[in-house]
Amino acid sequence: MNKKISLGVMLALIFVVAALTVSVTMLISMRYFSRLVSDVGEQRAMYGYINEIDHAARQNYAIDEAALQKALAEGYVNGLSDPYAAFLTPEEYQQAQNRRAGTASDVGLEVAADRENRLCVALVHDNSPAAQSGMLKGDIVVALDGEPVGGADLAAVQQKLSTAPKMILTVLRDDTELAVELTANAYTVTSVSGQMIDTLACIRFYTFHDQTARQLKTVLSGLLAQGATGVVFDLRGCTGTNTESVRDVLAYLLPSGVYARYLTQNGAVDLSAESSFELRLASVTLIDGETEGEAELMAAVLQNFHKTTVIGSPSRGKRSVQQNFVISSDSTAVRLSVGRYALLSSDGWVRVDAAQALSPQDAAYRRILSAAEDTVLGAAVRFLKTGIIETTPTDPPTDPPTEPPTEQTTEPTEPDETMDETEETDTEE
């Protein structure tokens, strides 16, 4: 039986709802106002404190305003107790932007000292001036612009390789000396390289930048075409941080769906894959104490989805994400932590399934070891072939830097535009 509601009752209900709405709105507004007043009060107290110091100092010192301003900015960032926060000069900010984009403008060569204290070419970036001039990994650099060089000159030589517009390198290859003239030019930094070891695709990650996913697809598809039956992802020493890049990599390797979350003080954003390709081969991922940030996320997610077995030694334990904020007045920037990653199935992070470490003698030359000399890579290859996990003692891990607390929520919210445009800086390749 239908019951009619009188006009008076309806009006009363409307008034009650309106009153509740007003009350809730006022409560929220009062809380926001109280927080705002508290923040303003704290800011005024801080400015007053700094002003007193400034007043006393200016009575007794001739102030270098630029140096003081830089020191104030650095001191503020240091006071945040965030090990990943930093103040960046305009030059440092531009370098960070270039690393993020994966661009460089030099000769495209990296060197390392070998066991005989010689300078050995450790990496030749694809399509760089060095690559176009025929330089090869393993070449021994014996002279730079006619001056003899050795392992003791590593830092000075690498600096010149990164900054000089032109140079002549003399290298030793198969007992033959070659003089190569190199001129700096723009190129895309090599983020991913690959090789076949027997029937296995061994893929090395150096950093994550805007072109990493594209390079991975090219390298992996080429190795699969050669008949690869398993994959080794080598993330040792990989420290580049670019969230969009690692998301693209994971979206390529994983099945469609949510694979992790990005947590901020405003809520949680699902990280999802819409896969046109899914890695279905058995894989091993290698990590070490220098594996950091997005490289750890890649290893943790693949492990969480039972896509890989992790071999090596404990990684850095860095789950936070940084963003650059440009100071418009002078083009400096500050790097601040803005969020952190979380796995779906647990609050854990990447773990080592099988402990393996290079000997102290080999670890010093890891960048120039051959595949036959790399015992950790060898253990990964044998595991994929036999299913037997080998372990060797590793050094006890050092405690990772304490990450700044970030409020976590369990219910995901819709991402906003600023999150999609998050710009992480390098923690550094």
C-alpha positions in Angstrom: 0.0 0.0 0.0 1.5 3.3 -1.1 1.9 6.0 1.6 2.0 9.6 0.8 4.5 11.9 2.5 3.0 15.1 3.6 4.6 18.4 2.4 5.5 19.3 6.0 7.5 16.0 6.5 9.2 16.4 3.1 10.3 20.0 4.0 11.5 18.8 7.4 13.6 16.1 5.7 15.1 18.6 3.3 16.0 20.9 6.2 17.6 18.0 8.1 19.7 17.0 5.1 20.7 20.6 4.4 21.6 21.1 8.1 23.8 17.9 8.0 25.5 19.1 4.8 26.2 22.5 6.3 27.5 20.9 9.5 29.9 18.5 7.7 31.1 21.3 5.4 31.7 23.5 8.4 33.6 20.8 10.2 35.8 20.1 7.2 36.4 23.8 6.7 37.3 24.4 10.3 39.8 21.5 10.3 41.3 22.8 7.1 41.4 26.4 8.5 43.0 25.1 11.7 45.7 23.3 9.7 46.3 26.3 7.5 46.6 28.6 10.5 49.0 26.1 12.1 51.1 26.0 8.9 51.1 29.7 8.5 52.2 30.1 12.2 55.0 27.6 11.8 56.2 29.4 8.6 56.1 32.8 10.3 58.1 31.4 13.2 60.7 29.9 10.8 61.0 33.1 8.8 61.4 35.1 12.0 64.1 32.8 13.2 66.1 33.1 9.9 65.5 36.9 9.9 67.1 37.2 13.4 70.2 35.3 12.1 70.3 37.4 8.9 70.1 40.7 10.9 73.0 39.7 13.2 75.1 38.5 10.3 74.7 41.5 8.1 76.0 43.7 10.9 79.3 41.8 10.9 79.8 40.4 7.4 79.9 41.4 3.8 77.4 38.9 2.4 77.8 37.1 -0.9 74.1 36.9 -1.7 74.4 34.2 -4.4 76.5 31.9 -2.1 74.2 32.6 0.9 71.1 31.8 -1.2 72.6 28.5 -2.4 73.6 27.6 1.1 70.1 28.4 2.5 68.5 26.1 -0.2 70.9 23.3 0.5 70.4 23.7 4.3 66.6 23.6 3.9 66.8 20.4 1.8 69.2 18.8 4.2 66.9 19.6 7.0 64.1 17.4 5.5 66.0 14.3 6.6 65.4 12.7 3.2 68.5 10.9 1.9 67.3 11.3 -1.7 66.4 15.0 -1.5 68.9 17.4 -3.1 69.4 20.9 -4.3 70.4 21.1 -7.9 72.3 23.9 -9.7 71.0 24.9 -13.1 73.8 22.7 -14.6 72.9 19.8 -12.4 69.2 20.1 -13.2 70.0 20.1 -17.0 72.1 17.1 -16.6 69.3 15.3 -14.7 66.9 16.2 -17.5 69.3 14.8 -20.1 69.7 11.6 -18.2 66.0 11.3 -17.9 65.6 11.8 -21.6 68.5 9.5 -22.4 70.4 12.0 -24.4 74.1 13.0 -24.3 76.5 15.1 -26.3 80.0 13.7 -26.0 82.0 11.0 -27.7 80.0 8.2 -26.2 82.7 6.2 -24.4 83.1 4.9 -20.9 86.3 3.4 -19.5 87.4 1.4 -16.4 90.7 0.2 -15.0 91.6 -3.4 -15.6 93.7 -5.8 -13.5 96.9 -4.6 -15.1 96.0 -1.0 -14.2 95.3 -0.1 -17.8 92.4 1.9 -19.1 89.9 -0.5 -20.8 86.8 0.6 -22.8 83.9 -0.6 -20.7 81.0 0.7 -22.8 80.6 2.1 -26.3 77.2 3.8 -26.7 75.3 2.8 -29.8 75.3 5.4 -32.6 77.7 7.6 -30.6 80.8 9.1 -32.2 82.9 6.4 -30.6 80.7 3.7 -32.1 80.7 5.3 -35.5 84.5 5.5 -35.3 84.8 1.7 -34.7 85.7 1.8 -31.0 85.0 -1.6 -29.3 84.5 -2.7 -25.7 87.8 -4.2 -24.5 90.0 -1.8 -26.4 92.9 -0.6 -24.2 93.3 3.2 -24.1 97.1 3.9 -24.0 97.1 7.6 -24.9 94.8 10.7 -25.0 95.8 13.5 -27.3 99.3 12.0 -27.4 99.8 11.8 -23.6 100.2 8.3 -22.2 97.4 7.3 -19.7 96.8 4.4 -17.4 94.5 3.2 -14.7 95.6 5.9 -12.3 94.2 8.5 -14.7 90.7 7.0 -14.8 88.8 10.0 -13.4 90.6 12.6 -15.4 90.2 10.6 -18.7 86.5 9.9 -18.1 86.0 13.6 -17.4 87.6 14.6 -20.6 85.7 12.0 -22.5 82.5 13.6 -21.2 83.4 17.2 -21.8 86.0 17.7 -24.5 84.6 18.6 -27.9 87.4 16.8 -29.8 90.2 14.4 -29.0 92.6 11.7 -30.4 92.5 8.4 -28.6 95.2 5.8 -29.1 94.0 2.3 -28.3 95.6 -1.1 -28.3 93.6 -3.9 -30.0 95.0 -7.4 -30.6 98.6 -6.0 -30.1 98.0 -3.3 -32.7 97.9 0.4 -31.9 95.1 2.5 -33.5 94.8 6.2 -33.3 91.1 7.4 -33.5 90.0 11.0 -33.8 86.7 11.6 -31.9 84.4 14.6 -32.1 81.6 15.1 -29.6 78.1 14.9 -30.9 74.5 14.2 -29.7 73.3 10.6 -29.4 70.9 8.4 -27.4 72.5 6.8 -24.4 72.5 3.0 -24.4 70.1 1.8 -21.7 69.9 -1.9 -22.7 72.3 -4.3 -24.4 72.0 -8.0 -25.1 73.9 -11.1 -26.1 73.2 -14.8 -26.6 74.9 -17.2 -24.3 74.3 -20.6 -25.6 70.5 -20.5 -26.1 69.8 -17.8 -23.5 69.1 -14.1 -24.0 71.3 -12.1 -21.5 70.0 -8.5 -21.3 71.9 -5.9 -19.4 70.2 -2.7 -18.1 72.5 0.3 -17.5 69.8 2.8 -16.6 66.2 3.7 -17.2 65.4 6.6 -19.4 62.8 7.6 -22.0 64.0 5.2 -24.6 64.6 2.2 -22.3 61.4 0.3 -23.2 62.0 0.8 -26.9 65.6 -0.4 -26.6 64.4 -3.5 -24.6 61.8 -4.4 -27.2 64.4 -4.2 -30.0 67.1 -6.2 -28.1 64.7 -8.9 -26.8 62.8 -9.4 -30.0 66.2 -9.8 -31.8 67.4 -12.4 -29.3 64.1 -14.3 -29.4 64.4 -14.4 -33.2 67.7 -16.2 -32.6 65.9 -18.9 -30.7 66.3 -17.9 -27.0 64.9 -20.4 -24.6 65.3 -18.3 -21.4 66.2 -14.8 -20.3 68.7 -13.3 -17.9 67.9 -9.7 -16.9 71.1 -8.1 -15.4 70.2 -5.2 -13.2 73.4 -5.0 -11.3 74.6 -1.5 -10.9 71.4 -0.1 -12.5 70.4 3.1 -10.6 68.6 5.3 -13.1 65.1 6.4 -12.0 62.4 7.1 -14.5 59.0 5.9 -13.4 57.3 6.1 -16.8 60.2 4.1 -18.4 60.1 1.2 -15.9 56.3 1.2 -16.2 56.6 0.8 -19.9 59.1 -2.0 -19.5 56.8 -3.9 -17.0 53.7 -3.3 -19.2 55.6 -5.0 -22.0 56.7 -8.0 -19.9 53.6 -8.7 -17.8 50.0 -9.8 -18.6 47.3 -7.2 -18.6 46.2 -5.9 -15.2 47.4 -4.1 -12.1 50.9 -5.1 -11.1 51.8 -2.6 -8.3 50.7 0.7 -6.7 52.2 4.1 -6.4 51.5 5.7 -3.1 51.4 9.3 -2.2 49.9 11.4 0.6 46.9 11.9 -1.7 46.1 8.2 -2.2 47.2 5.2 -4.3 47.4 4.9 -8.0 47.3 1.5 -9.7 50.1 0.7 -12.1 48.7 -1.4 -14.9 49.9 -3.3 -17.9 48.0 -3.5 -21.1 50.1 -6.1 -22.7 50.6 -6.6 -26.4 53.5 -9.0 -25.4 54.0 -11.1 -22.3 57.3 -12.8 -21.3 56.5 -16.5 -21.1 60.1 -17.8 -21.0 61.8 -18.7 -17.7 64.0 -15.9 -16.5 66.6 -15.0 -13.9 67.1 -11.4 -12.6 70.5 -10.4 -11.3 70.8 -7.7 -8.6 73.5 -6.4 -6.3 74.1 -3.7 -3.7 74.1 -1.0 -6.4 70.7 -1.9 -7.8 68.4 0.9 -6.9 64.9 2.4 -7.4 63.1 1.6 -10.6 65.5 -1.4 -11.2 64.4 -2.8 -7.9 60.8 -2.3 -8.8 61.3 -4.2 -12.0 62.9 -7.1 -10.1 60.3 -7.0 -7.3 57.3 -7.1 -9.6 58.6 -9.8 -11.9 59.4 -11.9 -8.8 56.0 -11.1 -7.3 54.3 -12.4 -10.5 56.5 -15.5 -10.5 58.1 -14.4 -13.7 61.7 -14.6 -12.5 64.1 -16.0 -10.0 66.3 -13.3 -8.3 70.0 -14.2 -7.9 72.7 -12.0 -6.5 73.1 -9.9 -3.3 70.6 -7.6 -1.5 69.8 -4.4 -3.4 69.6 -0.8 -2.0 66.1 -1.0 -0.7 65.0 2.3 -2.3 61.2 2.4 -2.9 60.6 6.1 -3.0 60.1 8.3 -6.1 61.6 11.7 -6.5 60.5 14.7 -8.5 62.3 17.9 -9.6 60.7 21.2 -8.7 62.2 24.1 -10.6 62.9 27.4 -8.8 61.8 29.9 -11.5 63.8 32.8 -10.2 67.2 31.3 -11.0 66.6 27.9 -12.8 67.9 25.9 -9.9 65.8 23.0 -8.7 65.1 20.9 -5.6 64.7 17.1 -5.7 62.0 15.9 -3.3 60.5 12.5 -2.5 56.8 12.6 -3.6 55.7 8.9 -3.2 56.7 5.3 -3.0 56.0 2.0 -4.6 54.1 -0.9 -3.1 53.6 -4.5 -4.3 50.2 -6.0 -4.6 50.6 -9.2 -2.6 52.7 -8.0 0.4 54.5 -5.0 2.0 57.8 -6.6 1.1 60.2 -5.7 -1.6 62.6 -7.5 -3.9 64.3 -10.5 -2.1 67.2 -12.6 -3.1 66.2 -16.2 -4.0 69.8 -17.4 -4.3 72.8 -15.6 -2.8 75.6 -15.1 -5.3 78.5 -12.6 -5.3 81.6 -12.0 -7.3 84.9 -12.5 -5.5 86.4 -9.3 -4.1 89.0 -9.5 -6.9 86.4 -9.8 -9.6 83.9 -7.3 -8.1 86.4 -4.4 -8.7 86.4 -5.2 -12.4 82.7 -6.1 -12.9 82.1 -3.6 -15.7 84.7 -5.2 -17.9 84.4 -8.9 -17.0 83.7 -11.3 -19.9 80.7 -13.6 -19.7 83.1 -16.5 -18.9 84.6 -14.6 -16.0 81.3 -13.4 -14.5 80.5 -16.1 -12.0 77.2 -14.7 -11.0 76.0 -14.6 -14.6 77.4 -18.1 -14.9 75.2 -19.3 -12.0 72.1 -17.7 -13.7 72.9 -19.5 -16.9 73.3 -22.9 -15.2 70.1 -22.4 -13.2 68.1 -21.8 -16.4 69.7 -24.9 -18.0 69.5 -27.3 -15.0 67.0 -25.8 -12.5 69.6 -26.1 -9.8 70.2 -23.0 -7.7 73.8 -22.4 -6.5 74.5 -20.2 -3.6 77.7 -18.6 -2.4 78.2 -16.4 0.7 77.6 -12.7 0.2 78.7 -9.7 2.3 76.0 -8.8 4.8 73.8 -6.0 3.4 74.2 -2.5 4.7 71.1 -0.8 6.0 69.4 1.1 3.3 68.8 4.8 3.9 65.7 5.5 5.9 62.9 6.6 3.5 60.8 9.6 4.5 57.3 8.5 5.8 54.5 8.6 3.3 50.9 8.2 4.2 49.5 5.0 2.7 46.0 4.2 1.7 44.5 0.8 0.8 41.9 2.1 -1.6 43.2 3.4 -4.9 42.0 6.7 -6.1 41.8 8.2 -9.6 45.2 9.5 -10.7 45.5 13.2 -11.3 47.4 14.9 -14.0 50.3 15.8 -11.9 51.0 12.2 -10.9 51.2 11.2 -14.6 53.7 13.9 -15.2 55.9 13.0 -12.2 59.5 13.8 -13.1 62.0 11.7 -11.2 65.6 12.7 -11.0 68.5 10.3 -11.2 69.8 8.7 -8.1 72.3 8.3 -10.4 73.6 6.1 -13.0 
